Amino acid sequence: MRSPKLSAAIAASLLALAPVSASAEIVGKVGVDWTGNDILVDAVPDPEVSGITCHVTYFDRSVIDRLRKGNWFEDPSNNSIACRQTGPIEIGDINLSQSGEEVFRAGLSLIWKKLVVTRIYDKKNDTLVYLIHSRQLTDGSAKMAISTIPLFGQQVTWKNGKPK
């Protein structure tokens, strides 16, 4: 029988692995070697900007690789992103600050490391910028990528009016 403390720790660990956006969907899985390591491709719609979908790639280590190399609870921080217009663009209540806002998060380790997609609105260039990076409490990761959606000349609906 598990102790309540152990059950709470297991539940917290599983929550750390769950993505923020429940609508992220695996649309591709490419095997990279004989040990079962895979590259996964997720389609991630922006929850506040309809008509935009980001495709995010990340590495999923196999049990064999984890046993062979150790570091059992962590996946690499090698990520990529490509965002495109996939329908009419309608922008809801988005954060317009320079720090932007997190639109997706998934666990890359049992507890600490997270894969994060942040949306930033570049007002001067009328462009949505999507940044993917990993977040780790003990060590940051310099591995990152961006994808942009230019809004200039596009038919865009702003629910709260276009920022001036």
GROMACS elastic network, one bead per residue, 0.5 to 0.9 nm:
[ bonds ]
;  ai    aj funct       b0    kb
    2     5     6  0.81820   500
    2     6     6  0.63160   500
    2     7     6  0.64049   500
    3     6     6  0.52386   500
    3     7     6  0.62807   500
    3     8     6  0.86518   500
    4     7     6  0.50404   500
    4     8     6  0.60841   500
    4     9     6  0.85982   500
    5     8     6  0.51699   500
    5     9     6  0.62838   500
    5    10     6  0.87627   500
    6     9     6  0.50382   500
    6    10     6  0.62206   500
    6    11     6  0.86249   500
    7    10     6  0.51044   500
    7    11     6  0.61463   500
    7    12     6  0.85836   500
    8    11     6  0.50579   500
    8    12     6  0.60956   500
    8    13     6  0.85510   500
    9    12     6  0.51009   500
    9    13     6  0.61523   500
    9    14     6  0.86841   500
   10    13     6  0.50570   500
   10    14     6  0.62523   500
   10    15     6  0.86710   500
   11    14     6  0.51420   500
   11    15     6  0.62158   500
   11    16     6  0.86819   500
   12    15     6  0.50803   500
   12    16     6  0.62761   500
   12    17     6  0.89156   500
   12   111     6  0.81255   500
   13    16     6  0.51060   500
   13    17     6  0.67046   500
   13   110     6  0.56948   500
   13   111     6  0.58055   500
   14    17     6  0.52104   500
   14    18     6  0.66195   500
   14   110     6  0.75831   500
   14   111     6  0.86369   500
   15    18     6  0.51488   500
   15    19     6  0.83343   500
   15   107     6  0.86257   500
   15   111     6  0.89478   500
   16    19     6  0.79824   500
   16   106     6  0.74700   500
   16   107     6  0.56074   500
   16   108     6  0.87699   500
   16   109     6  0.80844   500
   16   110     6  0.66634   500
   16   111     6  0.58107   500
   16   112     6  0.79185   500
   16   113     6  0.88801   500
   16   114     6  0.81293   500
   17   105     6  0.89695   500
   17   106     6  0.58679   500
   17   108     6  0.71103   500
   17   109     6  0.73478   500
   17   110     6  0.66695   500
   17   111     6  0.77557   500
   17   114     6  0.82840   500
   18    21     6  0.86691   500
   18    22     6  0.83576   500
   18   105     6  0.79525   500
   18   106     6  0.57709   500
   18   107     6  0.64692   500
   19    22     6  0.63716   500
   19    23     6  0.89081   500
   19    24     6  0.76742   500
   19   104     6  0.66653   500
   19   105     6  0.50242   500
   19   107     6  0.69842   500
   19   115     6  0.89804   500
   20    23     6  0.88577   500
   20    24     6  0.88070   500
   20   103     6  0.76293   500
   20   104     6  0.54041   500
   20   105     6  0.50723   500
   20   106     6  0.66888   500
   21    24     6  0.59224   500
   21    44     6  0.77025   500
   21    45     6  0.84608   500
   21    46     6  0.86525   500
   21    47     6  0.76995   500
   21   103     6  0.71799   500
   21   104     6  0.54517   500
   21   105     6  0.70940   500
   21   106     6  0.85923   500
   22    25     6  0.83218   500
   23    43     6  0.84026   500
   23    44     6  0.67658   500
   23    45     6  0.71170   500
   23    47     6  0.86934   500
   24    42     6  0.61371   500
   24    43     6  0.56320   500
   24    45     6  0.69918   500
   24   104     6  0.83308   500
   25    41     6  0.83318   500
   25    42     6  0.52022   500
   25    43     6  0.52661   500
   25    44     6  0.67323   500
   26    29     6  0.75769   500
   26    40     6  0.68552   500
   26    41     6  0.57090   500
   26    43     6  0.63644   500
   26    44     6  0.89608   500
   27    40     6  0.78627   500
   27    41     6  0.57005   500
   27    42     6  0.55537   500
   27    43     6  0.63502   500
   27    55     6  0.88177   500
   28    39     6  0.80666   500
   28    40     6  0.57305   500
   28    42     6  0.69750   500
   28    43     6  0.89939   500
   28    57     6  0.89755   500
   29    38     6  0.63924   500
   29    39     6  0.57626   500
   29    41     6  0.62702   500
   30    37     6  0.86451   500
   30    38     6  0.54221   500
   30    39     6  0.51494   500
   30    40     6  0.64922   500
   30    41     6  0.84040   500
   31    34     6  0.80226   500
   31    36     6  0.64969   500
   31    37     6  0.60670   500
   31    39     6  0.64636   500
   31    40     6  0.88144   500
   32    35     6  0.84558   500
   32    36     6  0.73106   500
   32    37     6  0.58173   500
   32    38     6  0.55408   500
   32    39     6  0.70303   500
   33    36     6  0.60335   500
   33    37     6  0.59975   500
   33    38     6  0.77238   500
   34    37     6  0.75678   500
   35    61     6  0.88055   500
   35    62     6  0.64977   500
   35    63     6  0.81000   500
   35    64     6  0.58316   500
   35    65     6  0.63685   500
   36    60     6  0.87998   500
   36    61     6  0.73316   500
   36    62     6  0.50981   500
   36    63     6  0.78000   500
   36    64     6  0.73731   500
   36    65     6  0.78524   500
   37    59     6  0.74356   500
   37    60     6  0.58822   500
   37    63     6  0.84819   500
   37    64     6  0.85630   500
   37    65     6  0.72742   500
   38    58     6  0.84877   500
   38    59     6  0.59617   500
   38    60     6  0.51630   500
   38    61     6  0.65903   500
   38    62     6  0.75700   500
   39    57     6  0.66139   500
   39    58     6  0.56638   500
   39    60     6  0.60177   500
   39    61     6  0.87106   500
   40    56     6  0.80971   500
   40    57     6  0.55310   500
   40    58     6  0.54941   500
   40    59     6  0.62738   500
   40    60     6  0.68323   500
   41    55     6  0.64618   500
   41    56     6  0.55580   500
   41    58     6  0.68078   500
   42    54     6  0.80570   500
   42    55     6  0.55200   500
   42    56     6  0.51978   500
   42    57     6  0.64478   500
   42    58     6  0.84956   500
   43    53     6  0.64757   500
   43    54     6  0.58326   500
   43    56     6  0.65751   500
   44    47     6  0.87498   500
   44    52     6  0.86546   500
   44    53     6  0.55597   500
   44    54     6  0.50366   500
   44    55     6  0.60791   500
   44    56     6  0.72553   500
   44    83     6  0.89216   500
   44   103     6  0.88902   500
   44   104     6  0.76150   500
   45    48     6  0.88035   500
   45    49     6  0.79968   500
   45    50     6  0.73599   500
   45    51     6  0.78383   500
   45    52     6  0.59961   500
   45    54     6  0.61203   500
   45    55     6  0.86080   500
   45   103     6  0.88127   500
   46    49     6  0.52482   500
   46    50     6  0.64265   500
   46    51     6  0.80627   500
   46    52     6  0.60392   500
   46    53     6  0.62632   500
   46    54     6  0.74743   500
   46   103     6  0.63390   500
   46   104     6  0.81362   500
   46   119     6  0.86656   500
   47    50     6  0.68578   500
   47    92     6  0.87116   500
   47   103     6  0.68996   500
   47   104     6  0.89281   500
   48    90     6  0.81629   500
   48    91     6  0.61343   500
   48    92     6  0.50335   500
   48    93     6  0.65321   500
   48    94     6  0.64606   500
   48   103     6  0.82877   500
   49    52     6  0.62463   500
   49    53     6  0.89993   500
   49    89     6  0.66160   500
   49    90     6  0.55788   500
   49    92     6  0.59819   500
   49    93     6  0.86338   500
   49    94     6  0.81080   500
   50    53     6  0.82124   500
   50    85     6  0.89670   500
   50    86     6  0.86354   500
   50    87     6  0.74045   500
   50    88     6  0.71344   500
   50    89     6  0.55223   500
   50    90     6  0.52047   500
   50    91     6  0.65877   500
   50    92     6  0.81569   500
   51    84     6  0.83968   500
   51    85     6  0.55984   500
   51    86     6  0.50268   500
   51    88     6  0.50064   500
   51    90     6  0.67425   500
   51    91     6  0.88832   500
   52    83     6  0.68127   500
   52    84     6  0.57583   500
   52    86     6  0.55196   500
   52    87     6  0.68881   500
   52    88     6  0.83307   500
   52    89     6  0.68507   500
   52    90     6  0.89400   500
   52   149     6  0.84281   500
   53    82     6  0.84355   500
   53    83     6  0.56025   500
   53    84     6  0.57644   500
   53    85     6  0.65485   500
   53    86     6  0.62562   500
   53    87     6  0.89295   500
   54    81     6  0.65759   500
   54    82     6  0.55140   500
   54    84     6  0.64435   500
   54    85     6  0.88817   500
   54   130     6  0.83278   500
   54   147     6  0.84969   500
   55    80     6  0.81676   500
   55    81     6  0.56212   500
   55    82     6  0.52909   500
   55    83     6  0.61501   500
   55    84     6  0.85076   500
   56    79     6  0.71187   500
   56    80     6  0.56932   500
   56    82     6  0.67417   500
   56    83     6  0.85573   500
   56   117     6  0.88572   500
   56   132     6  0.82817   500
   57    78     6  0.82814   500
   57    79     6  0.54678   500
   57    80     6  0.51650   500
   57    81     6  0.65018   500
   58    75     6  0.86207   500
   58    76     6  0.80748   500
   58    77     6  0.76296   500
   58    78     6  0.63132   500
   58    80     6  0.70362   500
   58   108     6  0.89475   500
   58   115     6  0.86310   500
   59    75     6  0.65825   500
   59    76     6  0.64444   500
   59    77     6  0.78339   500
   59    78     6  0.68271   500
   59    79     6  0.74788   500
   59   108     6  0.89298   500
   60    75     6  0.63557   500
   60    76     6  0.81568   500
   60   108     6  0.87088   500
   61    64     6  0.82467   500
   61    65     6  0.62380   500
   61    66     6  0.67215   500
   61    74     6  0.83429   500
   61    75     6  0.61802   500
   61    76     6  0.82671   500
   62    65     6  0.51958   500
   62    66     6  0.62666   500
   62    67     6  0.86785   500
   63    66     6  0.50383   500
   63    67     6  0.61336   500
   63    68     6  0.85077   500
   63    72     6  0.82994   500
   64    67     6  0.51906   500
   64    68     6  0.60447   500
   64    69     6  0.85578   500
   65    68     6  0.50390   500
   65    69     6  0.58990   500
   65    70     6  0.77880   500
   65    72     6  0.86588   500
   66    69     6  0.54404   500
   66    70     6  0.52168   500
   66    71     6  0.64668   500
   66    73     6  0.79454   500
   66    74     6  0.85935   500
   67    70     6  0.54881   500
   67    71     6  0.83135   500
   67    72     6  0.68790   500
   69    72     6  0.79387   500
   70    73     6  0.85755   500
   71    74     6  0.60481   500
   71    75     6  0.85531   500
   72    75     6  0.85159   500
   72   109     6  0.87556   500
   72   110     6  0.89944   500
   73   108     6  0.81768   500
   73   109     6  0.51940   500
   73   110     6  0.52623   500
   73   111     6  0.83374   500
   74   107     6  0.89104   500
   74   108     6  0.57714   500
   74   110     6  0.66351   500
   74   111     6  0.89319   500
   74   112     6  0.89914   500
   74   113     6  0.76765   500
   75    78     6  0.87449   500
   75   107     6  0.88361   500
   75   108     6  0.51417   500
   75   109     6  0.60778   500
   75   113     6  0.86565   500
   76    79     6  0.84121   500
   76   108     6  0.73096   500
   76   109     6  0.89052   500
   77   108     6  0.75552   500
   77   113     6  0.86541   500
   77   114     6  0.88575   500
   77   115     6  0.76345   500
   77   133     6  0.76478   500
   77   134     6  0.60106   500
   77   141     6  0.73418   500
   77   143     6  0.66839   500
   77   144     6  0.86126   500
   78   133     6  0.86397   500
   78   134     6  0.85764   500
   78   143     6  0.66187   500
   78   144     6  0.80224   500
   79   115     6  0.80779   500
   79   132     6  0.71531   500
   79   133     6  0.71260   500
   79   134     6  0.81966   500
   79   143     6  0.75295   500
   79   144     6  0.69859   500
   79   145     6  0.74168   500
   80   132     6  0.69842   500
   80   133     6  0.86319   500
   80   144     6  0.75050   500
   80   145     6  0.59242   500
   80   146     6  0.80159   500
   81   117     6  0.87076   500
   81   130     6  0.80319   500
   81   131     6  0.78509   500
   81   132     6  0.65556   500
   81   145     6  0.64460   500
   81   146     6  0.65130   500
   81   147     6  0.63562   500
   82   130     6  0.84513   500
   82   145     6  0.89175   500
   82   146     6  0.75785   500
   82   147     6  0.53767   500
   82   148     6  0.80970   500
   83   129     6  0.89946   500
   83   130     6  0.74004   500
   83   146     6  0.88291   500
   83   147     6  0.57234   500
   83   148     6  0.67437   500
   83   149     6  0.70109   500
   84   147     6  0.84759   500
   84   148     6  0.80678   500
   84   149     6  0.65834   500
   85    88     6  0.75821   500
   85    89     6  0.73101   500
   85   149     6  0.73873   500
   86    89     6  0.83617   500
   88   155     6  0.76104   500
   88   156     6  0.73048   500
   88   157     6  0.83902   500
   89   151     6  0.89882   500
   89   154     6  0.84703   500
   89   155     6  0.71949   500
   89   156     6  0.51737   500
   89   157     6  0.63443   500
   89   158     6  0.85514   500
   90   156     6  0.59159   500
   90   158     6  0.58557   500
   90   159     6  0.70301   500
   91    94     6  0.72981   500
   91   156     6  0.74511   500
   91   157     6  0.61415   500
   91   159     6  0.60475   500
   91   160     6  0.82103   500
   91   162     6  0.89621   500
   92   157     6  0.86590   500
   92   158     6  0.63412   500
   92   159     6  0.52247   500
   92   160     6  0.68771   500
   93   158     6  0.85404   500
   93   159     6  0.72487   500
   93   160     6  0.68569   500
   94   100     6  0.81924   500
   94   101     6  0.76494   500
   94   119     6  0.87191   500
   94   120     6  0.89327   500
   94   121     6  0.84596   500
   95    98     6  0.86525   500
   95    99     6  0.83935   500
   95   100     6  0.55735   500
   95   101     6  0.59550   500
   95   119     6  0.84269   500
   95   120     6  0.76999   500
   95   121     6  0.78735   500
   96    99     6  0.81903   500
   96   100     6  0.61881   500
   96   101     6  0.84303   500
   96   120     6  0.70329   500
   96   121     6  0.58490   500
   96   122     6  0.83041   500
   96   123     6  0.81540   500
   96   163     6  0.84803   500
   97   100     6  0.53466   500
   97   101     6  0.83261   500
   97   120     6  0.74776   500
   97   121     6  0.76274   500
   98   120     6  0.65929   500
   98   121     6  0.75803   500
   98   122     6  0.80548   500
   99   118     6  0.84276   500
   99   119     6  0.85436   500
   99   120     6  0.67423   500
  100   118     6  0.64071   500
  100   119     6  0.54278   500
  100   121     6  0.68801   500
  101   117     6  0.84883   500
  101   118     6  0.52937   500
  101   119     6  0.54347   500
  101   120     6  0.67142   500
  102   105     6  0.74253   500
  102   116     6  0.68689   500
  102   117     6  0.57991   500
  102   119     6  0.62913   500
  103   116     6  0.77893   500
  103   117     6  0.57449   500
  103   118     6  0.56224   500
  103   119     6  0.65313   500
  104   115     6  0.80355   500
  104   116     6  0.57758   500
  104   117     6  0.50843   500
  104   118     6  0.71799   500
  105   114     6  0.64299   500
  105   115     6  0.54737   500
  105   117     6  0.64520   500
  105   118     6  0.89699   500
  106   113     6  0.87990   500
  106   114     6  0.55846   500
  106   115     6  0.51427   500
  106   116     6  0.67400   500
  107   110     6  0.69811   500
  107   111     6  0.75003   500
  107   112     6  0.78168   500
  107   113     6  0.61655   500
  107   115     6  0.60701   500
  107   116     6  0.88305   500
  108   111     6  0.83021   500
  108   112     6  0.79259   500
  108   113     6  0.52777   500
  108   114     6  0.52231   500
  108   115     6  0.62417   500
  108   134     6  0.81216   500
  109   112     6  0.60185   500
  109   113     6  0.51482   500
  109   114     6  0.70524   500
  110   113     6  0.76552   500
  111   114     6  0.84071   500
  112   135     6  0.78495   500
  112   136     6  0.55743   500
  112   137     6  0.60731   500
  112   138     6  0.80462   500
  113   134     6  0.65952   500
  113   135     6  0.54322   500
  113   137     6  0.70671   500
  113   138     6  0.89079   500
  114   133     6  0.83492   500
  114   134     6  0.53902   500
  114   135     6  0.50239   500
  114   136     6  0.64763   500
  115   132     6  0.72032   500
  115   133     6  0.59602   500
  115   135     6  0.63966   500
  116   131     6  0.79774   500
  116   132     6  0.56206   500
  116   133     6  0.55333   500
  116   134     6  0.58396   500
  116   135     6  0.69228   500
  117   130     6  0.65166   500
  117   131     6  0.55029   500
  117   133     6  0.67736   500
  117   134     6  0.87611   500
  118   129     6  0.81045   500
  118   130     6  0.56275   500
  118   131     6  0.51711   500
  118   132     6  0.65440   500
  118   133     6  0.85368   500
  119   128     6  0.67766   500
  119   129     6  0.56639   500
  119   131     6  0.64908   500
  120   127     6  0.84598   500
  120   128     6  0.59081   500
  120   129     6  0.50341   500
  120   130     6  0.63928   500
  120   131     6  0.78857   500
  121   124     6  0.89304   500
  121   125     6  0.88637   500
  121   126     6  0.73220   500
  121   127     6  0.60192   500
  121   129     6  0.61470   500
  121   130     6  0.88420   500
  122   125     6  0.56544   500
  122   126     6  0.56721   500
  122   127     6  0.51184   500
  122   128     6  0.61182   500
  122   129     6  0.69589   500
  123   127     6  0.66869   500
  123   128     6  0.84986   500
  123   163     6  0.77738   500
  123   164     6  0.84971   500
  124   127     6  0.80217   500
  125   128     6  0.89313   500
  125   150     6  0.77538   500
  125   151     6  0.83928   500
  125   152     6  0.77457   500
  126   149     6  0.88777   500
  126   150     6  0.63380   500
  126   151     6  0.54793   500
  126   152     6  0.58529   500
  127   148     6  0.66232   500
  127   149     6  0.55803   500
  127   151     6  0.53141   500
  127   152     6  0.73342   500
  128   147     6  0.84430   500
  128   148     6  0.56085   500
  128   149     6  0.50361   500
  128   150     6  0.63611   500
  128   151     6  0.73213   500
  129   146     6  0.67827   500
  129   147     6  0.59401   500
  129   149     6  0.64927   500
  129   150     6  0.85294   500
  130   145     6  0.83721   500
  130   146     6  0.54321   500
  130   147     6  0.51909   500
  130   148     6  0.60758   500
  130   149     6  0.82647   500
  131   144     6  0.71072   500
  131   145     6  0.58779   500
  131   147     6  0.66912   500
  131   148     6  0.87546   500
  132   143     6  0.86226   500
  132   144     6  0.55320   500
  132   145     6  0.53943   500
  132   146     6  0.62235   500
  132   147     6  0.86001   500
  133   141     6  0.73306   500
  133   142     6  0.77654   500
  133   143     6  0.61942   500
  133   145     6  0.68466   500
  133   146     6  0.89564   500
  134   140     6  0.74429   500
  134   141     6  0.60016   500
  134   142     6  0.82190   500
  134   143     6  0.72645   500
  134   144     6  0.74286   500
  135   139     6  0.81321   500
  135   140     6  0.60483   500
  135   141     6  0.67482   500
  136   139     6  0.55028   500
  136   140     6  0.53575   500
  136   141     6  0.71900   500
  137   140     6  0.69897   500
  141   144     6  0.78894   500
  150   153     6  0.84058   500
  150   154     6  0.79611   500
  151   154     6  0.52629   500
  151   155     6  0.78773   500
  151   156     6  0.71433   500
  152   155     6  0.85600   500
  153   156     6  0.87248   500
  157   160     6  0.89037   500
  157   161     6  0.78744   500
  157   162     6  0.81084   500
  158   162     6  0.55148   500
  158   163     6  0.86969   500
  159   162     6  0.81493   500
  160   163     6  0.83827   500
  161   164     6  0.88202   500
